[in-house]
Amino acid sequence: MVKNFDDKVISVSAIAFGHVPMAIVVMLFLPLPTLESVPYIILSAIIHQGYQYNLISAYKFGDLTRVYPIARGTGPIIATLISITFLGILISKFQILSIVLICFGIIILGLFSKSPIKK
């Protein structure tokens, strides 16, 4: 949908808002989150909006087949760095190597894509 539509903002917004009806249905059957988790939910929503904004901005410079793998590949690396730095999560060297190799493989798909970079 995003790749074939000229206005990337509208197409990404349609995908995001397309999740709302199912989210409402699911919320009817699951317990509400505790009050202590609300700040984390809000922070997560803000971070996700930043990700969506940067993804849409990146579509101005490259095709979906180039931009999206790079965006998806960098996310887990950033989450790992935040977890280690700010949350004190202990991750073994093998686990870090595994995360880096998987993410690097995903990023490579975007970097060596046949689609042209927009100028």
Buried (B, 14 or more C-beta within 10 A) or exposed (E): EBEEEEEBEEBBEEEEEEEEEEEEEEEEEEEEEEEEEEEEEEEEEEEEEEBBEEBBEBBEEBBBEBBBBBBBBBEBBEEBEEEEEEEEEEEEEEEBEEBEEEBEEBBEBBEEBEEEEEE
